[in-house]
Amino acid sequence: MQFLSIGTLNKIMKDTIYDRFSQWVATQPDATAIVEDGRSATYRELDEITDAIMSKFLPDHYHFIGIVMNHGIEMVAAMLAVLKSGAAYIPAEPSLPPKRIEYMMHTAGAGLVITDDYCRNLPETRPLPDKSTPDGVAYVLYTSGTTGRPKGVMVENHSVVNYAEAFEREFHVAPGDVMLQYSICSFDIFVEEVFTTLLNGATIAIPSKKMCDGNLNDLMAFCERHGVTEISGFPYLLADMNRYKIYPSRLRLLIGGGDVIRESYITWLKDKDFMIYNTYGPSETTVCATYFRIDDAEESEDGTYPIGRAVKGVEVRILDDNLNELSDGETGEICISGNGVSRGYIGNPPEQANFVTLDDGKRIYRSGDLGYRLADGNFVFLHRKDRQVMILGKRVEPEEVENVLNESPCVERGVVRAFTDENGLAYLTAYFVPSHKNCLISRIKGFLRSRLADFMMPEYYVKMDEIPLTKRGKVNDRVLPVVMKEGRQE
């Protein structure tokens, strides 16, 4: 059987996710698209399930459709069904607080929410027409917002297709490759795991939630059973594989993204027979904007690595506050333009101002990250300009957590601040003045859990008689007690 590369497909297909997937259905209908323990689906079968799910909400037309499902074949098919209908999907883990899911679906105007129950007892159906368009929104990912509420990033079809092409160009993914699907659905890594795989004719391997949350040995055994060749995860997964000296025997590509990779995370892994990459990119620019191979590179003086060069179809520049380009070695804001830049945010929040059109007509996204370019053309990430931090690979605005803290009936006044542990990893501390004498930490935590994702929860809570203020009435951070946190041992 002759396989078509995505580069060849680019000449004959339109730039939509479903279109690219459907070409692989035609080219290799009996190839495995998704495998789980105990079941699998070929490209043809996945396409048939897609049509069956789509038939349940046609002829109604929705612009945005929520997907709140456990990970598996039906979840991916539901996403493809939404995309094929011309709508955009809004992913949320069933374990998220119901009020947070409700907020996401309400602000996006979701006309329908697809669940596991919705996808049971599916009807038989004929192939349905593809209504997707290149400039149509493909999905909306909600990230932490400076206004105290999550903000939804709208990413278009053509941007995801461009990223699949960039991924194939750098990593040469093809039929026969197997990608581990390990990330939760609201992270960019999930988009990388699913769509760079299906749009390049490879196979997705989806473990159970229990396995993802459990022992690393069990996860690696799953990878071994299903011949996983690619793993993309947070640096902490790489660090654990390094610590316990374990990886699947067919692995050829290991990607770390969402946070800083340190040399100490890969001391044992870097000598093995597979590639290791450091990647960088905010949700607003479609998964990743830069790649840098680190298994054959020297680390920087601080034990980290550069973030590399721009991926296909993307341009990265270092600009000053007036949007003038800086010379090599000068620190400025990392700004991204090109095919990966998203449409922006739903509802036009204040952060929409980070999308700017320059005098030369290029539309850029101001990342809020500081960095500089090396003489060899690689970029280096330094830190954020604002108070935003990365926790478990996700950008978190302490202001959002603080706003929710102050909504608690047990809190009269509260502030949330970010600190770093001995390894430079961020964590949150909540300071609060109780509203009554019988205030319980368990009640405050319970309130926060009902509204925040797990990775946004403060690790420490400090009871205060009052919040210290400066003469100008602002919180005096200098006199807030700091709860020290030990770094994880590598």
SELUM-104869 format. One record per residue (C-alpha): x, y, z. Coordinates in pm, whole numbers, padded with zeros to 5 digits, always signed. Example, Ala and Ser with C-alpha at 12.3 -4.5 7.8 and 13.67 -1.06 7.14 Angstrom:
2
+01230-00450+00780+01367-00106+00714
END
This chain:
490
+00000+00000+00000+00134+00343-00091+00104+00607+00179+00065+00978+00116+00263+01223+00326+00078+01520+00472+00290+01738+00242+00135+01563-00059-00210+01583+00096-00162+01957+00134-00182+01996-00243-00514+01818-00284-00705+01880+00037-00842+02184+00214-00685+02286+00545-00931+02132+00790-00877+01867+01054-01154+01638+00936-01050+01667+00571-00696+01551+00651-00828+01268+00865-01071+01155+00593-00786+01126+00343-00615+00873+00569-00947+00689+00602-00950+00656+00221-00579+00567+00201-00556+00312+00486-00908+00224+00606-00799-00091+00790-00500+00063+00971-00541+00106+01346-00635+00462+01442-00686+00413+01817-00595+00132+02053-00696+00080+02414-00645-00219+02639-00900-00469+02512-01035-00277+02211-00931-00078+01908-01071+00108+01609-00944+00126+01253-00953+00451+01056-01272+00330+00883-01438+00233+01211-01345+00563+01376-01495+00749+01081-01815+00542+01105-01849+00622+01476-01790+00988+01391-02082+00985+01146-02304+00800+01394-02244+01062+01665-02285+01347+01417-02619+01205+01298-02760+01241+01650-02733+01622+01652-02815+01689+01285-03001+01864+01124-02958+02107+01413-02657+02336+01368-02444+02444+01660-02148+02681+01659-02000+02539+01981-02049+02195+02134-01915+02083+02470-01745+01745+02514-01733+01611+02870-01626+01248+02836-01384+00987+02959-01093+00933+02725-01136+00669+02459-01244+00595+02104-01584+00760+02141-01435+01080+02282-01206+01126+01981-01492+01037+01746-01713+01297+01917-01448+01563+01856-01423+01463+01489-01804+01468+01462-01819+01823+01596-01542+01932+01361-01705+01764+01060-02033+01943+01136-01855+02277+01106-01876+02350+01478-01605+02385+01743-01568+02159+02045-01511+02273+02404-01333+01997+02600-01368+01945+02974-01270+01656+03197-01568+01502+03384-01362+01544+03704-01360+01925+03677-01584+02113+03923-01937+02128+03778-01954+02504+03825-01635+02549+03623-01769+02329+03342-02097+02523+03351-01909+02854+03326-01707+02732+03027-02009+02603+02838-02219+02911+02918-01959+03169+02815-01886+02981+02491-02255+02951+02413-02247+02571+02383-02576+02456+02235-02510+02092+02320-02286+01897+02557-02183+01548+02446-02127+01296+02726-02045+00924+02746-02417+00845+02775-02487+01046+02458-02250+00818+02264-02408+00488+02370-02645+00290+02142-02536+00481+01833-02745+00440+01517-02617+00305+01188-02577+00585+00937-02448+00674+00596-02146+00903+00548-02246+01260+00620-02124+01574+00439-01817+01755+00570-01907+02114+00661-01574+02216+00812-01385+02517+00676-01017+02618+00713-01097+02941+00898-01366+02783+01114-01296+02751+01485-01189+02396+01569-01181+02406+01948-01189+02636+02249-00941+02578+02532-01001+02757+02860-00700+02899+03040-00659+03097+03361-00748+03466+03324-00615+03787+03479-00973+03908+03530-01036+03627+03776-01233+03414+03531-01115+03152+03280-01080+03274+02922-01149+03064+02614-00890+03054+02334-01042+02994+01989-00812+02794+01757-00900+02755+01389-00880+02443+01172-00597+02563+00949-00378+02634+01254-00409+02274+01374-00335+02143+01025-00028+02366+01008+00088+02227+01340+00040+01869+01220+00257+01954+00920+00521+02115+01145+00522+01809+01368+00565+01574+01073+00844+01786+00928+01044+01783+01253+00970+01433+01384+00881+01238+01067+00573+01078+01222+00410+00828+00984+00196+00513+00970+00348+00265+01213+00412+00525+01483+00212+00498+01805+00154+00805+02023+00064+00776+02392-00247+00980+02479-00169+01076+02838-00270+01442+02879-00606+01570+02997-00821+01714+02720-00796+02080+02823-00417+02087+02777-00241+02169+02449-00052+01841+02477-00380+01658+02412-00415+01836+02075-00060+01729+01991-00121+01369+02095-00443+01328+01899-00424+01541+01585-00057+01516+01490-00121+01141+01504-00448+01107+01311-00346+01367+01050-00025+01176+00980-00172+00825+00958-00033+00697+01289-00200+00533+01592-00315+00677+01926-00276+00456+02236-00517+00555+02514-00465+00408+02863-00738+00405+03126-00771+00698+03368-00672+00466+03653-00351+00384+03471-00274+00751+03403-00326+00837+03767-00144+00533+03899+00196+00367+03896+00452+00469+03633+00545+00103+03583+00186+00026+03483+00184+00313+03234+00513+00205+03081+00385-00155+03062+00083-00024+02866+00323+00156+02630+00523-00166+02588+00210-00373+02511+00101-00136+02238+00439-00051+02088+00437+00319+02177+00700+00510+01977+00615+00868+02082+00548+01025+02422+00471+01393+02477+00433+01506+02836+00518+01753+03105+00880+01762+03224+00771+01583+03543+00688+01270+03341+01036+01280+03187+01186+01328+03533+00999+01024+03666+01106+00808+03372+01461+00924+03437+01442+00860+03813+01298+00510+03781+01505+00426+03471+01217+00302+03261+01089+00360+02906+00914+00150+02638+01153-00040+02413+01013+00099+02084+01030+00463+02196+01195+00688+01937+01067+01033+02043+01023+01188+02389+00887+01544+02409+00872+01772+02711+00654+02081+02706+00446+02311+02923+00727+02394+03164+01104+02420+03194+01311+02105+03131+01622+02078+03345+01929+01872+03267+01874+01683+03592+01546+01549+03449+01719+01354+03169+02062+01252+03305+01992+00884+03236+01750+00922+02946+01972+01140+02728+02212+00856+02649+01938+00625+02520+01853+00555+02155+01571+00805+02111+01531+01179+02054+01438+01414+02338+01294+01758+02265+01219+02071+02464+00918+02260+02324+00757+02597+02388+00432+02768+02297+00119+02917+02458-00234+02793+02382-00293+03113+02189-00047+03001+01920-00161+02639+01874+00035+02395+02089+00402+02472+02016+00585+02759+01850+00943+02628+01890+01133+02297+01912+01481+02221+02047+01650+01881+02057+01821+01833+02393+01953+01476+02406+02259+01578+02207+02287+01937+02340+02469+02105+02627+02257+02259+02899+02282+02628+02991+02460+02750+03304+02136+02733+03504+02078+02369+03404+01800+02442+03154+01789+02435+02773+01697+02680+02497+01346+02653+02355+01482+02635+02001+01368+02772+01666+01024+02847+01524+00828+02555+01378+00702+02547+01019+00461+02827+00937+00547+03027+01252+00776+03323+01318+00916+03414+01661+01065+03754+01741+01197+03929+02052+01037+04273+02081+01065+04560+02328+00768+04737+02493+00726+04950+02181+00724+04641+01957+01067+04711+01810+01275+04404+01730+01578+04353+01955+01924+04227+01867+02066+03888+01965+02125+03864+02339+01889+04148+02431+01602+04054+02662+01250+04132+02546+00905+03982+02504+00864+03661+02304+00617+03749+02026+00473+03496+01781+00320+03538+01435+00219+03310+01150-00024+03026+01093-00038+02918+01456-00176+03244+01596-00533+03181+01709-00844+03389+01646-00830+03515+02004-01062+03485+02303-01435+03434+02329-01613+03738+02467-01332+03988+02399-01175+03997+02749-00900+04253+02831-00633+03998+02735-00746+04032+02371-00512+04332+02361-00222+04082+02350-00312+04016+01985-00159+04303+01789-00120+04390+01420+00220+04543+01346+00301+04815+01095+00415+04551+00845+00068+04391+00859+00170+04085+01060-00063+03981+01340+00132+03877+01648+00058+03736+01990+00244+03900+02275+00314+03601+02499+00403+03790+02816+00714+03571+02837+01059+03725+02846+01350+03578+02655+01625+03645+02405+01770+03505+02084+02110+03341+02074+02363+03409+01800+02288+03066+01651+01920+03156+01605+01782+02956+01897+01559+03128+02152+01586+03120+02531+01290+03155+02769+01362+03341+03093+01042+03406+03290+00705+03580+03282+00662+03958+03268+00360+03942+03499+00254+03729+03796+00133+03439+03582+00306+03111+03669+00328+02759+03530+00196+02479+03752+00194+02124+03619+00244+02267+03274-00056+02502+03284-00051+02878+03303-00216+02994+03625-00314+03349+03714-00292+03387+04094-00552+03665+04061-00810+03412+03944-00744+03188+04243-00748+03494+04471-01087+03606+04339-01239+03266+04409-01079+03261+04757-01250+03591+04836-01587+03448+04734-01566+03187+05011-01812+03251+05298-01528+03165+05537-01296+03439+05407-01323+03806+05497-01014+03903+05296-00771+03683+05107-00470+03709+04878-00284+03443+04679+00083+03461+04596+00315+03241+04391+00655+03121+04509+00915+02879+04376+01062+02572+04544+01428+02469+04552+01405+02344+04193+01246+02664+04065+00897+02515+04026+00600+02736+04114+00346+02678+04393+00068+02891+04542+00014+03007+04900-00323+03148+05017-00332+03410+05293-00670+03480+05449-00847+03664+05728-01131+03436+05848-01483+03578+05844-01576+03406+06170-01415+03217+06458-01526+02874+06343-01371+02901+05998-01227+02564+05887-00953+02514+05628-01143+02210+05501-01441+02432+05415-01221+02684+05233-01053+02406+05036-01387+02250+04956-01516+02581+04825-01209+02628+04605-01230+02271+04471-01590+02337+04364-01469+02615+04134-01105+02551+04042-00913+02281+03859-00687+02070+04081-00364+02225+03950-00491+02572+04056-00534+02480+04423-00296+02656+04668-00059+02417+04841-00040+02618+05163-00287+02825+05366-00186+03093+05616-00437+03238+05864-00384+03610+05921-00530+03862+06168-00515+04114+05886-00362+04144+05541-00061+04380+05564-00086+04689+05346+00154+04953+05221+00093+05324+05281-00077+05336+04943-00321+05067+05045-00174+04782+04840-00085+04440+04980+00262+04453+05131+00413+04136+04988+00740+04190+05172+00588+04114+05511+00374+03816+05409+00521+03503+05573+00673+03265+05318+00603+02893+05352+00912+02720+05215+00869+02416+04994+01136+02152+04934+01212+02072+04572+01144+01724+04440+01451+01503+04450+01571+01381+04112
END
